[in-house]
Amino acid sequence: MQKHLPLIGLLSLVAFHAAAAEAQPPTCEQLRERIQSQAGVSSKVNIELLQRLSGRQDCRFSAAEIYRAAYGDRPMPKRESRSHRKHDHDDD
């Protein structure tokens, strides 16, 4: 039993350092790399990644980056032109 004590201590130390590394928030660059690494179209929104992005307002992620984080390679929907709204006003 005492032979295993150093091994258990070592494993505990490794687990502690791993937990401490996870506690540090990822850098903006690490998050951007993770966004770019998303391959394929995601069938479900990646909530975990979106939560990480929302916690880092200082990174100033673009709309395209956030969309890719959520949906992977799915093409962004095209924005409707707002120019047609100018002509639809009735100023009676």
C-alpha positions, 0 to 999 in steps of 0.5 A, spaced: 500 500 500 505 504 501 508 503 494 502 507 491 503 513 496 508 517 491 504 515 485 497 517 488 501 524 490 504 525 483 497 523 480 494 528 485 499 534 483 498 533 475 490 533 476 491 539 480 495 543 475 491 541 469 485 544 473 489 550 474 490 551 467 483 550 465 481 555 470 485 560 466 481 563 461 483 562 454 486 568 450 483 571 444 488 568 439 486 561 442 479 562 442 480 565 434 484 558 433 478 554 436 473 558 432 477 557 425 478 549 427 471 548 427 470 544 421 463 542 417 456 544 419 454 544 426 447 541 427 447 544 434 449 551 436 456 550 440 453 553 446 460 552 450 464 556 445 459 562 445 459 562 452 467 563 452 466 568 447 461 572 451 466 572 457 471 576 453 468 582 450 475 585 450 477 580 444 471 584 440 469 578 435 466 580 429 459 577 427 462 572 422 467 569 428 461 569 432 456 565 427 462 560 425 463 559 433 455 557 433 454 554 426 461 551 424 462 552 416 454 554 415 454 560 410 452 566 414 445 568 411 445 574 407 443 581 410 437 584 406 438 591 403 435 597 407 435 601 401 428 599 400 426 602 406 427 609 404 422 609 399 416 606 403 415 612 408 408 615 407 409 622 410 402 624 410 
